[in-house]
Amino acid sequence: MNPIHQNRRAFSATEIVTQLSKLNGEQVPGWRLVDGSLEKTFAFKDYYETVGFVNAVAFIANAQDHHPDLALSYGHCTVRFNTHDVSGISASDFFCASKVDGLLA
């Protein structure tokens, strides 16, 4: 298991804001806090590209053993991360969100 996922704890509000700012500054902006989760919607030219993206996200999620909620529609996919076992947002969520952004870099 990746060490980032061990000994997880829920981040404080200040930590979340700080990490969200870093995440949106590193890659493509768009991650936001929605109902206690990190959320970003990705747009694609067609369903085929969207499904390809979903499969790549699934590969990352499986490799990291940290699985987001995905909402798939034609040309769009919304990715939502939170850490259920700590009832909040943890380092794992930001780490995996960054990996997902890296798919489109």
Secondary structure as GFF3:
##gff-version 3
##sequence-region A 1 105
A	DSSP	three_ten_helix	3	5	.	.	.	ID=ss1
A	DSSP	alpha_helix	13	26	.	.	.	ID=ss2
A	DSSP	beta_strand	32	34	.	.	.	ID=ss3
A	DSSP	beta_strand	37	43	.	.	.	ID=ss4
A	DSSP	alpha_helix	47	64	.	.	.	ID=ss5
A	DSSP	beta_strand	69	73	.	.	.	ID=ss6
A	DSSP	beta_strand	76	81	.	.	.	ID=ss7
A	DSSP	three_ten_helix	84	86	.	.	.	ID=ss8
A	DSSP	alpha_helix	91	102	.	.	.	ID=ss9
###
